[in-house]
């Protein structure tokens, strides 16, 4: 087997699965063998990733009946219409209920492939092979799958766990700088919500991460995946604690939806959303001004935006946030910070603090 630098387990009983982190592992047949039950494999990827990694992935699966479905690349294609191409490829190939889908790509490919697996013939197995930092530290772990709607991000989907996650650090060598920074937003998130020690480590090692130091990246991926696995194990379907993983996402999803999918990368929108959540937490009297400054500095150091686009007014933010999945019984729930490394999900905030935050950042 190729070198695996770290193996983690997501303990969910019968739905448990391993996460392997290392270089060159995506093309190693040994990692796939025990997780592919039938003889048919459909690799779902996109036009950017296919020329880079599709052939070697298919070669690692020689001995199976392997077909591929190549989708257009971009958040704007995370739709039901494009999802239907996966179903069509499966039906044309006469794939059975013992098939395995492999998501080879970033978060969009992972979410769409997972949703196709959850719904094709009422459920087939799938494997995550994330090729971006964001997907390696976040979207490939935890079983959230789905597509976007014009009115809201990820509003159509299912909880459906993969059989295996292969986070290959060598794929980050072909990731552009903007996408790398986008992934760092989700890494920073873990330090903010539950791991203050990790946040401090990030302050000291951000330059190494931006320089793609392999040791620093492997450590950040490992620590992030462990944080997420711990939260998912405690609350698989987001009835409580798992909602903490949405820090910055309510604001961020509003940015993505309001600007049009693909204009802002997910991590860029989440980074700005975390700054807005920090500002609101300060207004609530929970987060110190010093901690806010540390958050802003680290996000800027990661080459991420800290203010939303001026095109979104306060009124438009409120309108978009009203259709967020975290609205329960008509009340908006937000993830806010008590301190770096300590967070809470609450609908018991002062509405004027939200209004003031939106007014400060909006136009």
N, C-alpha and C positions, 0 to 999 in steps of 0.2 A: 504494500500500500504506500501511496505518497505520504509525505510527512504531514501528520496532523499535529498542530501546535497545541490544540485544546479540544476536549470533548466535554460538552455540557448535556444534561438531560432535562427535558421538560416533563415533569411528573404529573400526568393527568390520568392515571389509572390505565384503562384500556386504550386511551388515546395518547399515551406517552410517546415521545420520540427524541432522538438525539440531535444535537447541533454539533457539527464538526467545523472547526476553524483551522485553516492552514493554507499553504501555497501549493497549487497544482492538483488539488484534490478533486476538482470538478470533472477531470478527465480520467479518473481512476475507477475502473469497473468494480473494484472491491467494495467501494462505499455504497454502490447501488444495489448489489446483488441481493442482499437479504431483505430489501425494502420494495422490490418489484415482484408482486405476486403472480401475475399472469404473464402472457407472452407478448402483449401488445403495449407499446410505449409511444405516446404522442409528446413531442417536445414543442412547447409553445414559447416563442421568442419574438423579437422584433427586428426591424430592418437594420438597426444599428448593431445589435449584438450578434445576429446571425453570421455575418462574415468573420467575426472574431472567434466565436466559441462553439458554433453549432456543429461543425464537422467533428471536432474532437469529442464533444459530448456524445454524438451519435456513435462514434467509433467505440467509446467506452461501453456502449450498450449493444455491441455486436452480439448476435445470438438471439436477440429479441426482434420482433417485427417493429421497426422504428419508422415513424413518419414525423413530419414537422409541420407546424402551422406558424407562418411568419406574419406578424401584425405590424401596422405602422407604429412609429415610435412617438410617444408624447402623451401627456395627461389629457389632451383634448380628444384622444381616441379611446378613453376609458368609458365606453358607452355600451348600451345594450346592442346597438347595431354591429359594432365591431366584435363584441363578445359572441355574437351569432356565428361569426366565421369559425370559431373554435368548434361549436356544435356541428356545423356543416362538415368540417374536416373529419371529425370523429364519426359522423354518420356515413360519409362517403367511404371512409376507411373500414367501415363495419366493425368499429371498436365495441367490445363487450363490456359487461359490468366488472370484469376482472382486469380491465385496462389500468395503466398508470399514466398520469399526466405529469410532465416535468416543466416547471416554470423556470425558464432560463432568461434572466433579465432583472430589471429593477422592480420597484414597487408596483408600477402599473401592471406589468406582466404577472407578477406574483399574485396580486389581488384578483385579476381577471381569470387566471388559470385556476386559482383556488375556488372561485365561484363556479366556474365551468365544471370542476371536479365535484363540487358539492351538489350540483343539479343535474349532471348528465346521468341518465338512467337512475336517478335518485341517489347518486353518490358513488364515485370511484376514487381510488387512491391518487394522491399527488405528492410530489417532491419539490421542495424549494431549492433552487440554485441561484441565490441572489448575486448580482454582479455590480451593484452600487453600494456605497457605504450606507446610505439611508436604508436600503432594503436589508442589508446584512445585520444592522443593529436594531431594526424596528419591524418593518412590515412583514418580513419572512417568518417571524416568530409570533406565535399567539393565536393564529387561526382566523384573523379577521380577513374576510374576502368581500369583493363587491365591485360595483361600478358607480359612476357619478350620474346625477341627473342635472338638468339645466338649473333646477331650483336649489340644489344642494349637493355637496360632496359626499360620496360613499353612502348615499341614502338607500341604495338597493344592494343587499348582500346577505351573507350568512356567516356564522361562526363555523369553521370547518378546519380541523387541524391537519397539517401535512404529516407524512410518514417519516420525513427526514429533512434536515436543513444542511446544505453544504455551503458554507461561507468561505469562498476561496479568495484569499487576500491578494493573489496575483492579478485578479481581474481589476483591481483598483488602479493598476498601472495605466490602463487605457481610459480611465475616467477623467473627464475634463475638470478644471479647477472649480468651476461653478457648481458642478454636481458634487464634488468632494465637500465643499463648504456646506451645501444643502444637507448632506448626511451628518455633518458635525452638529447641526442644530438638534437632531434627535439624541446625539451623544450627550450634549450639554444638558438636555432635558432630564436625563437620569440623575445627574449630579444635583439638579435643582429639586427634584421631587423626593428623593429618598437617600441620596448618597453624597453628603457634604464632603467627605474625604476625596471622592472621585472628582468633585468639582474643583477642589484645590489642586489635585493632580493635573487636571485639564489646564488650569491657569499656568502651571509650570511647563506644560508639554504641548501647548497648542501649536507653537512654531514647528515642532517636530512632526506633528500630525499633518500640518499643511505642507511640509516638505516630503511627506509620504514615507517617513521612517518606518520600516516594516515592523520593528519591535513595538514601537509606540502604537501603530495602527492595530496590531494583533491584540495588544493589551486593551485598548479602548473598545474593540469589538467584543472581546471576551467579557469585559466588565459590564458593558451595556446589555449583552445578551443574558448575563446572569441576573442583572436587575430586572429585566423584562420577564424572564422565566419565573422568578420568584413571585412577581405580581400576578402573572397569569395563573400560576399554580394555586394561588390563594383565591382567585376570582376569575374563572375562565370566561364567563359570559357578561362581565362588566355590570354586576349587580351592586358593586360597591367600590372596593379598593382599586380595581383595574382602571376606573375612570381617571385616576391620578395620571395615567399615561397620556391624558389629553391636555396636559398643561400647554397653553398657548394655541391649542387647536381650534377652539371656538372662534377666537379672533382670526386665526390663520385661515380657517376654512371660509370665513366671510371674505377675506382678501382674495382667495383663489376663485371663489364663485363670482364675486363682484367684478373682478378684473378679467374674467374669462380663463378657463382652464388652460394652463401652459404658459401664461404670461409671467406669473411668478412661480418659481419652483416651490414644491411643498415645504422644503426645509427653510426656504427664505420667508415664506408666509408664517411658519411656525415660530421662527426666530423673532420676528416682529411681534407676533402674538404673545410670546413669553415676556417680551419687554412691556407690553401693555398689561399683562397679568401682574407683573412685578410692580408697575406703577399703581395699579388698582389696589394691590396688597398693601403698598405703602400708605395709600389714602385710607385704607381700613384701619391703619394703626398696627399692623402685624409685622411688616417688613421694614427694616431700618433703611434710611437713605444710603448708608454706606454699603449695605448689601445690594441695593438697587444699582449703585454705581459699579460694583463688582460684576453684576450680571451684564450690564450694558457693555462694559469693557471687554469681557470675554467674548460676547457675541460679535462685537466689532472686530476683535482680534481674529475671529474665525472667518472674517470677510463676509459677514452677513448683515442685512439691513436691520436697523433698530426702529425705524418709523414706517408706517404703512403708506401706500400711495395716496397722494393728495386727491386723486379722483374719487375716493370713497368718502362720502360725507358721514357725519355721525348718524344721521337718519338712515342712510343706506346700511351702515353697520348693524343698527338695531333690527332693521327689516330682515337682513340675511341671518343674523343670529337667532331670530325667532323661529326659524325652521331647522335649527341644528338638532341633531339626534339627542343632545343632552338636555333638551327642553322636556320636562316631565310635568304633566298636569298643568301645562300652561306656564310653568315657572322655569326660568333659565338657570341652569346649574353651571357654575364655573369652577375651574381648578385654580386655586390661589395659593400663595406662599405664606407660611408663618415665619419661615427663615430658610436660608439656603440648606437644602437637605430635608426640609419638612414642609409638607403640603396638605391640602384638604380639598374635598369637593363640597361645595356649598351653594345653596340658593338663598342663604341668609346673609346677604350683603346689602349695604346701603346703596340704593339705586342711584343716588346722586354721585356716588364715587365712580360708578360705571359711566355715568353721563359726563363727569368731569374728565375721566381718562379719554373717552372718545372725543371730547371737545378739544383736549390738548393735542391729540394726535391727528384728529380729522380736520377737514376743511369746513 
